């Protein structure tokens, strides 16, 4: 499917990247207006919209990626997300390249285990807003500007992080829905965790 990119302000900040393999690069820091895939450090699956759904309520899951099978170098658009900060306050909407809907939390829930979905972007809905907190940053830091390719994705409404249920103990399943869970940043300053994501810039 042809990607239809959202229009964002010109003059966006550039990135320093480290090339990992042809066609993919790990971002030094996610930047507004850019497109990314997000790989979970514990499971090595990518954040995706189930079944290439384009409807409200489509589940955000983990899946193999990031390329179209049999076509290396072509990204799966259901796994590509635009980082978009319309207010310049370091709280971002994550816009799916395939559906043009944003990552949010079902019913605007805030509890541990709440399911993550896609929905039409609504600027006042804080369950649709996320910030990047670099691994190793102080959990009490009030600075949300990302400084690393290894990040927690923290939800504005709940204060909880994007996670994979059971990802740390090997009980994760390809295709399972992503959830919210306590960030617990103080205990994961290094290493992998199912709440920590690699950000790979695609465009």
C-alpha positions, 0 to 999 in steps of 0.5 A: 500500500502506498504510504500517505505521509502527514504534512508537518512543519518544515525545518525539523531537527536532523538526526545522527544515525548509526547504520546497522544494515542496508536500508535501516538505521538506528536513530540517535534520538526520535525526532518530530516529523520522522518515520520509525519502526519500534523494536522491542528489546526483550522480544525482538518483535515490532510494534504493528497494527494487526492485520493491516487494519485501517479502522478505529479500534484496530489492535496494536500488536507485536509482529515480525519485521520490519520488511515486507516478506521477500522484499528486503528494504521495503518497510511494512507500513503497518509497522511504520510510525510518524513521530508528530509533536504539533505543540512542541511540548515533547508529547508525541502522536505516533501516526501509523503509515498504513492507516493514518490513525494514531496509537492510543489506549482502548477506552482511554484506560490507565490501568496496568494491562490496558490494551493499546489500539489505533484511533483517529487523532484527537488533539485533546486525548492524552491517551494518544500522546507519548513521550520518549524517556531514554534508558538510563535517564532519571525516572524523576526527570521532567525533561522528556526530550529523547536522547537515545535510540533505546527508549521507554514510550511513556503514555501521557494520561496514565504515566505508564509505558508501552509494554509486552505482557510476559516479554521478560520471561519468554511468555510473549507471543507473536501477534499479542496486543501491546499493553500499558504497564508500570515503567519501573525505570529505576530497575532497568538502567541497562540491558533489555526489557519488554518496556524498552524499544529500539527506534529505527528511522525509516525516512 
